Amino acid sequence: MLVWFMHGASVRESSYADPLRSHIISAFPDQGLALPEFYSCFWGDALGRTDQLWGLIQQDLEAFRWDHPQIDLDDVFHYRQRREQLISGFFNDIFNYLNTQQGREVRRLIAVQFLSFLTENPFEEDLHIVAHSLGSVILWDILFSENFDDSDPAFYIRHAIKGLSGHSNGRKVKLRSVTTLGSPIIIFSQFLRINGDRLKAFASRYTAEPLRWVNVIHASDVFAYPIRASLELDNSNLYFQDHYLGDRSFFKKQIGDVTMALGLLADHSRYWRSSRVARVAIANLLGDYPALEQTSPILEFGESD
């Protein structure tokens, strides 16, 4: 079993998936299963420094402060800390990836790492992908986008996955499951012309057991959204589930806007560390349908995530 991790925006360390990998490693021996081979794909450095855009904004703010020393900067530019989190921690990487040249470079880096991973594990045939945030959008681009010509690095990956491209020589693996965490795919659907036709056509080639896709949405993550309706997946061979991680929190219900601002990016990045996410991801890796169907979506007050 091959498990391929893909990170999201503002990640600059390749250890991002280590907590989830540790959960998986601890669970497999209990079921008498051999450990998967893991790879934490990393391309963050290709998207530039996360503080670059905010540094330019800060220059303008400091110039204003110099010209108007009598004015409190917080009176003319509210929520500086939250703005910095959004720009440096999210929008910087999104807009850089959407740049044609940088997006292609990201896909090239991913393709090089992916093919190397397959080469290092020549006897493994089953592939599972876990993608977070922007990584889920890039994953969709790589597997199903119709916006690239045949020379795009995405096709090196497509050619290595059974049933995803036309006839080609070389090593091929079978994609068994996809787990997306905190995915904003629907936000990009118009810009990237995302629809479910290619996915459904790919899933229709599975006969013995369906391709599984579980999309995990944390209740407090404002960047995560369900995608079943947008991809029109109701009449497909794909096993698809929008899985909600609820939180019965009196505090968040009473002052929701405040807690949303305070936890804007924290709730979006917590998936890798969550034991609930680990249970869903493990069930998807193993094709444990009863566990996927029975996992409670609600975290009761006082319980640990």
C-alpha positions in Angstrom: 0.0 0.0 0.0 1.3 3.4 -1.0 0.0 6.5 0.9 0.8 9.8 -0.7 0.2 13.0 1.3 -0.3 16.5 -0.3 -0.1 19.7 1.8 -2.0 22.9 1.5 -1.2 26.6 1.5 1.5 28.2 3.6 3.3 24.9 4.4 7.1 25.2 4.3 8.1 22.1 6.2 8.0 18.6 4.8 7.0 17.1 8.2 3.4 18.5 8.0 1.8 15.0 7.7 3.8 13.4 10.5 1.0 13.4 13.1 -1.4 11.7 10.8 1.2 9.2 9.7 1.9 8.3 13.3 -1.8 7.6 13.9 -1.9 5.3 10.8 1.3 3.5 11.9 -0.1 2.8 15.3 -3.4 1.5 14.0 -2.2 -1.0 11.3 -0.4 -3.5 13.6 -3.5 -3.8 15.7 -5.3 -5.2 12.6 -2.4 -7.5 11.6 -1.6 -5.4 8.6 1.8 -4.5 7.0 2.6 -0.8 7.3 2.1 1.3 4.2 4.8 3.1 2.4 4.4 6.8 3.0 5.5 9.9 1.1 4.9 13.5 2.2 4.9 15.4 -1.1 6.4 18.9 -0.7 6.4 21.9 -3.1 5.9 24.8 -0.7 9.2 26.5 -1.5 8.2 26.8 -5.1 5.4 29.2 -4.1 7.7 31.8 -2.6 7.9 33.2 0.9 4.6 33.4 2.8 5.5 36.9 4.2 6.4 38.5 0.9 3.1 40.1 0.1 2.5 41.2 3.7 5.9 42.8 3.7 4.9 45.1 0.8 1.7 46.0 2.6 3.6 46.7 5.7 5.8 49.1 3.8 2.8 51.2 2.8 1.4 51.1 6.3 4.7 52.3 7.8 4.8 55.1 5.2 1.3 56.2 6.2 2.4 56.2 9.9 5.3 58.4 9.1 3.2 60.9 7.2 0.4 60.9 9.8 2.0 60.3 13.2 -1.1 61.7 15.0 -3.3 58.9 13.7 -3.5 55.5 15.3 -2.9 53.0 12.5 -5.5 50.6 14.0 -8.1 53.3 13.3 -7.6 53.2 9.6 -6.6 49.6 9.0 -8.6 47.2 11.2 -7.8 43.5 11.9 -4.1 43.6 10.9 -3.2 40.3 12.5 -6.1 38.5 10.8 -5.4 40.1 7.4 -1.8 39.0 7.7 -2.9 35.5 8.4 -5.1 35.4 5.3 -2.6 37.0 3.0 0.6 35.3 4.2 -1.0 32.0 5.1 -3.5 31.4 2.3 -3.9 33.8 -0.6 -0.1 34.1 -1.3 0.1 30.4 -2.2 -3.2 30.2 -4.0 -2.5 33.1 -6.4 1.1 31.9 -7.0 -0.2 28.4 -7.9 -2.8 29.9 -10.3 0.1 31.7 -12.1 0.6 29.6 -15.2 4.4 29.3 -14.9 4.5 28.6 -11.1 1.6 26.2 -11.3 3.4 24.2 -13.9 6.6 24.2 -11.7 4.6 22.9 -8.8 3.1 20.1 -10.9 6.6 19.3 -12.1 8.0 19.0 -8.6 5.1 16.8 -7.6 5.5 14.5 -10.7 9.3 14.1 -10.0 8.5 13.1 -6.4 5.6 10.8 -7.4 7.6 8.9 -10.0 10.5 8.6 -7.6 8.2 7.2 -4.9 6.9 4.6 -7.3 10.4 3.6 -8.3 11.5 3.2 -4.7 8.5 0.8 -4.1 8.4 -1.4 -7.2 6.2 -4.1 -5.8 3.4 -1.9 -4.4 0.3 -1.6 -6.6 -2.3 0.2 -4.5 -2.2 4.0 -4.2 -4.0 6.1 -1.6 -3.9 9.9 -1.6 -4.6 12.2 1.3 -4.7 15.9 0.3 -5.3 19.0 2.4 -6.6 22.4 1.4 -4.9 23.8 -1.7 -3.4 20.4 -2.1 -6.8 19.0 -3.0 -7.2 21.7 -5.7 -3.8 20.8 -7.1 -4.7 17.1 -6.9 -7.8 17.8 -9.0 -5.8 19.7 -11.5 -3.3 16.9 -11.8 -5.8 14.1 -12.2 -8.8 15.6 -14.0 -8.1 19.1 -15.4 -8.8 19.7 -19.1 -6.8 22.9 -19.1 -3.4 21.5 -19.8 -1.7 20.3 -23.0 -0.1 16.9 -23.2 3.3 18.2 -22.3 2.2 19.3 -18.8 3.9 17.5 -15.9 0.4 16.3 -14.7 0.4 13.8 -17.5 3.5 12.0 -16.1 1.3 11.2 -13.1 -1.8 10.3 -15.1 0.2 7.9 -17.2 1.3 6.1 -14.0 -2.3 5.5 -12.8 -4.4 2.8 -14.3 -7.4 3.9 -16.3 -6.6 7.7 -16.0 -5.0 8.2 -19.4 -4.8 6.5 -22.7 -2.5 3.5 -23.4 1.1 4.1 -22.2 4.0 2.0 -21.3 5.7 1.9 -17.9 4.8 1.2 -14.3 1.2 1.7 -13.3 -0.5 1.7 -9.9 -4.2 1.6 -9.0 -5.7 4.6 -7.2 -7.8 3.0 -4.4 -8.9 6.0 -2.3 -8.8 9.8 -2.0 -9.2 11.6 1.3 -9.5 15.4 1.0 -9.2 17.5 4.2 -10.5 21.1 4.4 -11.0 21.3 0.7 -12.0 24.6 -1.0 -12.4 22.9 -4.5 -15.9 24.4 -4.9 -14.4 27.9 -4.5 -12.2 27.2 -7.6 -14.9 25.4 -9.6 -15.6 28.3 -12.0 -12.1 29.5 -12.5 -10.7 26.1 -13.1 -13.8 24.8 -14.9 -14.2 22.0 -12.5 -16.9 19.4 -13.2 -17.3 15.8 -12.3 -17.5 14.3 -15.8 -13.8 13.1 -16.0 -14.0 11.8 -12.4 -17.1 9.9 -13.1 -15.7 8.4 -16.3 -12.6 7.4 -14.4 -14.6 5.9 -11.5 -16.8 3.9 -14.1 -13.7 1.8 -15.0 -13.7 0.3 -11.5 -15.5 -3.0 -11.5 -14.5 -5.2 -8.5 -14.5 -2.5 -5.9 -15.3 1.2 -6.3 -12.9 4.1 -6.1 -13.4 5.8 -2.7 -13.4 9.5 -2.0 -14.1 10.9 1.4 -14.1 14.7 1.8 -13.6 15.8 5.4 -15.1 19.1 6.6 -14.4 20.5 10.1 -17.4 22.5 11.5 -15.2 25.6 12.2 -13.2 25.6 9.0 -14.4 28.4 6.7 -12.3 27.2 3.8 -13.9 23.7 3.8 -17.1 22.9 1.8 -19.1 19.9 0.6 -18.6 19.0 -3.1 -21.1 16.2 -3.9 -23.7 18.5 -5.5 -21.2 20.6 -7.4 -19.6 17.5 -9.0 -23.0 15.9 -9.6 -21.9 12.6 -8.1 -25.2 11.0 -7.2 -25.4 8.7 -10.2 -21.9 7.5 -10.4 -19.9 4.4 -9.6 -17.7 6.4 -7.2 -18.1 5.8 -3.4 -18.2 9.4 -2.3 -18.9 10.9 1.1 -18.8 14.4 2.4 -17.8 13.7 6.0 -18.6 16.4 8.6 -16.6 16.8 11.7 -19.1 18.6 13.9 -18.5 20.3 17.3 -21.3 20.9 19.7 -19.8 24.0 21.2 -21.9 26.4 23.1 -19.1 29.0 23.0 -18.9 29.0 19.2 -22.6 29.1 18.8 -23.0 32.1 21.0 -20.1 34.3 19.7 -19.5 32.5 16.4 -18.1 35.5 14.4 -15.5 36.2 17.1 -14.4 32.6 17.4 -14.3 32.3 13.6 -11.8 35.2 13.4 -9.7 33.9 16.3 -9.4 30.4 14.8 -9.5 31.4 11.1 -6.4 29.4 10.1 -6.0 27.3 13.2 -9.2 25.3 12.4 -8.1 24.9 8.8 -4.7 23.4 9.6 -5.7 21.1 12.5 -6.7 18.1 10.3 -3.2 16.6 10.3 -3.3 16.4 14.1 -6.9 15.3 14.7 -7.6 11.8 16.0 -11.1 12.0 14.4 -9.6 12.7 11.0 -7.1 9.9 11.5 -10.0 7.4 12.1 -11.8 8.5 9.0 -8.6 8.4 6.9 -7.7 4.9 8.2 -11.2 3.6 7.4 -10.9 5.0 3.9 -7.4 3.5 3.4 -8.8 0.1 4.5 -12.1 0.2 2.7 -13.8 -0.1 6.1 -17.3 0.9 4.9 -19.1 0.2 8.2 -16.6 2.5 10.0 -17.1 5.2 7.4 -20.8 5.0 7.7 -21.1 4.8 11.5 -18.5 7.4 12.6 -20.3 10.0 14.6 -20.0 13.5 13.1 -20.6 15.3 16.3 -18.0 16.1 18.9 -19.7 16.5 22.2 -18.9 19.4 24.6 -15.7 18.6 26.5 -14.5 15.8 24.3 -11.1 15.8 22.7 -10.7 16.1 18.9 
